Amino acid sequence: MERTLVIVKPDGVQRRLVGQIIARFEQKGLKIAGLKMMRISKSLAERHYAVHKGKKFYDSLIQFITSSPVVVAALEGKGAIAIVRKMLGKTFGSDAEPGTIRGDFAVSNSFNLVHGSDGAETARMELALFFKPEELMEYEVADREWIYDWNKGQPE
């Protein structure tokens, strides 16, 4: 099973979309391994977005992500990173397909509601930035046999 980080950004919190966004991931079959509301500090934002330092949108990105509370989630499932990215849709709401989170809830080319890790190494790094090890839960969900086919001893 793979874990990934999702951040419901300030626009998602301010528009009261947190429940609907998190519900989509749960309905898909992804398990919540960690979940919390927080205010991202400037130093944490700078570490999280370090790959964008020097780009023209960097300062506004830092200002935006620190402007209001966010909700961070550690989601778990087979292929969780790719599943989340597909569910989010294209980066800009105006380009995102209907049926995706951004396609259904976003129109802006600046505010895009949600962040999702873009790869396994990024997910490990981002999860460590936002969650202490003891904040990530290990547990079995009652419906796991109905989400995945386990007949071969592993999720299919």
C-alpha positions, 0 to 999 in steps of 0.5 A: 500500500502506498501513502500520499499527501493531500492538502485542501488549500485555503480556498478549499477551506474558505469555500467549505469544500473540505468534507466534499473533497475528503469524501471523494477520496474515501468513496474511491476506497482510499484510507485516511491514515492521518488528517488534521487542520493547521495553519502552514507557517512561512518556514514550512511553506518555503520547505514544501515549495522549495522546488519552486524557489526562484520562479515568478509565482513563488512569493505569491504561492507562499503568501497564498498557502499561509493565508488561511488554515488548510487541511492535510491528509495522509491517504493510503491505498494501492496506487494512491499517488496516481489515483489522487492525481487523476482525481484532482484533474489538471492543475488549473480549474479552467482546464480540468475535466468535469468529474475531477475535483478541480473540474467540478469545483475550480475555475481559477488559474491561481486557486486550485483547491488541492495539492497532491504529491506527484511521486513516491519520493515527493510523497515521503518527503511531504508526509514527513513535513506535515505529519510526525510518525505517531500521527499516521495511523496503522489500522484495517478498515472493515470494507477492505475485502470489498475495495480490493480483491485479496484472493491472491494474498495482495490487493488487486 
